[in-house]
Amino acid sequence: MDGVLARITLPILLEVREEVRRNLLVLTGIFLLAVLLAGCELMPIVSGINVTYDIDANVFGKHSYPKQLRKNAMFEGVFWFLETQRGRTVDDFLIRVDDGTLNGVEFEARNVAGTDFEGIYLQIPDVGTRDITITIKLR
């Protein structure tokens, strides 16, 4: 009786085991696809723009701003003056945010004041969809 039962149940168990293995592979594939699709927003190749900075190193301290931003995102940053350059104002600088078009990108620049004018606050409400260059040079 045991031999007959073994001959009947063994193929069934092997079939169930194969089905579980197949389901596991399908679930793993679905999980990996979901992870890839969720990560697409963060991939700069797919939805980001490159940002370059052309900033006078003799006037501003080192900056650590992002080299890539999401398309149509807002940019805010403060460009701090070196100790020897404090007291300058936004009017002393030529500021441009260039995206390769004739008019460039709209931005707002303000003085950052503490005990003295200490830097320039720059806000870009919408960086757009093209690579940009932020230029801040003495006039």
C-alpha positions as CSV (number, residue, x, y, z in Angstrom):
1,M,0.0,0.0,0.0
2,D,2.8,2.4,0.8
3,G,4.5,1.9,-2.6
4,V,1.2,2.7,-4.4
5,L,0.7,5.8,-2.3
6,A,4.2,6.9,-2.9
7,R,3.7,6.5,-6.7
8,I,0.6,8.6,-6.6
9,T,1.7,11.4,-4.2
10,L,5.3,11.8,-5.5
11,P,4.3,13.3,-9.0
12,I,1.7,15.5,-7.3
13,L,4.3,16.8,-4.8
14,L,6.8,17.4,-7.7
15,E,4.1,19.3,-9.6
16,V,3.2,21.4,-6.6
17,R,6.8,22.1,-6.0
18,E,7.3,23.2,-9.6
19,E,4.2,25.5,-9.4
20,V,5.5,27.1,-6.2
21,R,8.9,27.7,-7.9
22,R,7.2,29.2,-10.9
23,N,5.0,31.5,-8.8
24,L,8.1,32.6,-6.8
25,L,9.8,33.5,-10.0
26,V,6.8,35.5,-11.2
27,L,6.5,37.3,-7.9
28,T,10.2,38.1,-8.0
29,G,9.9,39.5,-11.5
30,I,6.9,41.7,-10.5
31,F,8.8,43.0,-7.4
32,L,11.9,43.9,-9.5
33,L,9.7,45.6,-12.1
34,A,8.0,47.6,-9.4
35,V,11.4,48.6,-7.9
36,L,12.7,49.7,-11.3
37,L,9.5,51.7,-12.1
38,A,9.6,53.4,-8.7
39,G,13.2,54.4,-9.2
40,C,12.8,56.0,-12.6
41,E,11.9,59.3,-11.1
42,L,15.3,59.4,-9.3
43,M,17.3,58.4,-12.3
44,P,18.9,61.6,-13.7
45,I,19.3,60.0,-17.2
46,V,15.5,59.8,-17.5
47,S,14.2,62.9,-15.9
48,G,17.0,65.1,-14.7
49,I,18.9,68.2,-16.0
50,N,22.5,69.0,-15.5
51,V,23.5,72.1,-13.6
52,T,26.9,73.8,-14.1
53,Y,28.2,76.7,-12.1
54,D,30.4,79.5,-13.4
55,I,31.1,81.4,-10.2
56,D,34.0,83.7,-9.3
57,A,36.2,81.6,-7.0
58,N,38.0,84.8,-5.8
59,V,34.7,86.1,-4.4
60,F,32.7,83.0,-3.3
61,G,33.5,80.2,-0.9
62,K,33.3,76.6,-2.0
63,H,29.8,75.4,-2.8
64,S,28.3,72.0,-2.7
65,Y,25.2,72.4,-4.9
66,P,23.6,69.6,-6.9
67,K,25.0,68.9,-10.3
68,Q,21.6,67.5,-11.4
69,L,18.0,68.5,-10.7
70,R,14.7,67.1,-11.5
71,K,13.0,68.7,-14.5
72,N,10.8,71.7,-13.7
73,A,12.0,71.7,-10.1
74,M,12.7,74.7,-8.0
75,F,16.3,75.6,-7.1
76,E,17.2,77.6,-3.9
77,G,20.7,78.3,-2.8
78,V,22.9,80.8,-1.0
79,F,26.3,81.6,-2.5
80,W,28.4,82.8,0.4
81,F,31.1,85.4,0.0
82,L,34.6,84.8,1.2
83,E,35.5,86.7,4.4
84,T,37.5,89.3,2.4
85,Q,34.5,90.0,0.0
86,R,31.8,90.6,2.5
87,G,29.9,93.9,2.0
88,R,29.2,93.3,-1.7
89,T,25.6,93.4,-2.9
90,V,23.7,91.8,-5.7
91,D,24.1,94.9,-7.8
92,D,27.9,94.3,-7.9
93,F,27.3,91.1,-9.9
94,L,26.2,90.0,-13.3
95,I,23.9,87.0,-12.6
96,R,22.5,84.8,-15.3
97,V,20.8,81.4,-15.5
98,D,21.3,80.2,-19.0
99,D,19.5,77.2,-20.6
100,G,20.6,77.8,-24.2
101,T,17.7,80.0,-25.1
102,L,17.9,83.7,-25.9
103,N,16.2,84.9,-22.6
104,G,17.6,82.3,-20.2
105,V,15.7,81.1,-17.1
106,E,13.7,83.4,-14.8
107,F,15.3,83.8,-11.3
108,E,15.3,86.0,-8.2
109,A,18.5,87.1,-6.5
110,R,18.6,88.9,-3.1
111,N,21.3,89.9,-0.6
112,V,21.9,87.8,2.4
113,A,22.6,90.1,5.3
114,G,23.9,89.4,8.8
115,T,26.3,91.8,10.4
116,D,27.3,92.7,6.8
117,F,26.2,91.5,3.4
118,E,27.4,87.9,3.5
119,G,26.1,86.3,0.3
120,I,23.6,86.1,-2.5
121,Y,20.4,84.1,-2.2
122,L,19.3,82.7,-5.6
123,Q,15.9,81.2,-6.3
124,I,14.8,79.7,-9.6
125,P,11.1,78.9,-9.5
126,D,11.2,76.5,-12.4
127,V,14.5,75.2,-13.8
128,G,12.8,73.9,-16.9
129,T,13.7,70.9,-19.0
130,R,17.1,71.9,-20.4
131,D,20.5,71.8,-18.9
132,I,21.3,75.1,-17.2
133,T,24.4,77.1,-16.3
134,I,24.3,79.4,-13.3
135,T,26.8,82.3,-13.7
136,I,27.7,84.8,-11.0
137,K,30.5,87.2,-11.9
138,L,31.6,90.6,-10.8
139,R,30.6,93.4,-13.1
